[in-house]
């Protein structure tokens, strides 16, 4: 009997202990739940995931529709002094700063301009030219609300790194929205070479088709390697000085006659009077190589408007890219040049001037006078003169550019 009472007393104490332990555990659980609920501003895993997805969706919406395979984008938030983090784009790395006037929206109208930017890190002269070009472009640049100037640079890695630093300074006073993209020269050359290999032996400085020379024909086949969403682009040399709003240059696209695919200025030296010497000798009545206004002096590629949409749609232009047709025209005109795309455009322009819209000479006021002192002094001014306002100076062959 005493044993049963002892067992009952022990069991009662155990029951009391378990109840007390249970209450302690329950209180602890409630404290933890309250901490996560109130201490995290009522954000649970689901709401956090939703925020991340919304951020990613917003980020993807603002991506530029003209990305190439390899690019580097610069971007700077308005009023920010710190460079943003790295951002990954299709096919390659990307680093950027946004326009100081705000991020470009998906519905913004973009004006695309491209410049070759290779080996700039090795040349103080090219760096000085780039400085003049960008500072003068920024000084006169004016764009409307909802418009973005997209600057494309075809570059090697070392020049890209230098360009990023230089542009932080040069674009500091820009009053317009901009985006900057660096494209890998090796990646573009790989795409270009199969398209332009056949024409290189006719228009390159050396003999044969050099792989590295392919990039000098970028404008010839740009419509094949740019995304189809990109329909217009201006290609510009580095040795330019802008004296007017670059936006006005883009308005020249609207002046293209039917069938024209490229806007370009005439060559302002007797370069092609010399290059076509054999054809001119065999055809003494020809206008090939003759000065303006009635002659065909050829083109200068320092400033070019490329209607990529029209280039894609033109059966004639794309037929002229075929190796057999390139060889046929080169033989017909006894042509052998060394200026890359400029030579190709000049040659096909002799046969098919309807493919080209003639830009006023003031949009590419070339300053080089080399041929004046090398056998053509008597006719030089017939090519060199340019009436009308000057919108862009072109300091070709290292010619000094006048001060404003």
Secondary structure, DSSP 8 states (H G I E B T S, - for coil): -HHHHHHHHHHHHHHHHHHHHHHHHHHHHHHHHHHHHHHTTT--HHHHHHHHHHHHHHHHHTS-TT--SSEEEE---TT--S------BTTB-------TT----TT-EEEEEEEEE-SGGG-HHHHHHHHHHHHHHHHH----TTEEEEEEEEE-HHHHHHHHHHHHHHTTT--SEEEEEEEEHHHHHHHHHHHHHHHHHHHSSSSS--GGGGGGGHHHHHHHHS-TT--EEEEE-SSEEE-S-HHHHHGGGGG--TT--EEEEE-SSTHHHHHTHHHHHH-TT--BT--TTTSB--EEEEEEEEEHHHHHH-HHHHHHTSHHHHHHHHHHTT---SSTHHHHHHHHHHH-GGGEEE--GGGGEE---GGGGTT-TTTHHHHH---S--SEEE-GGG------
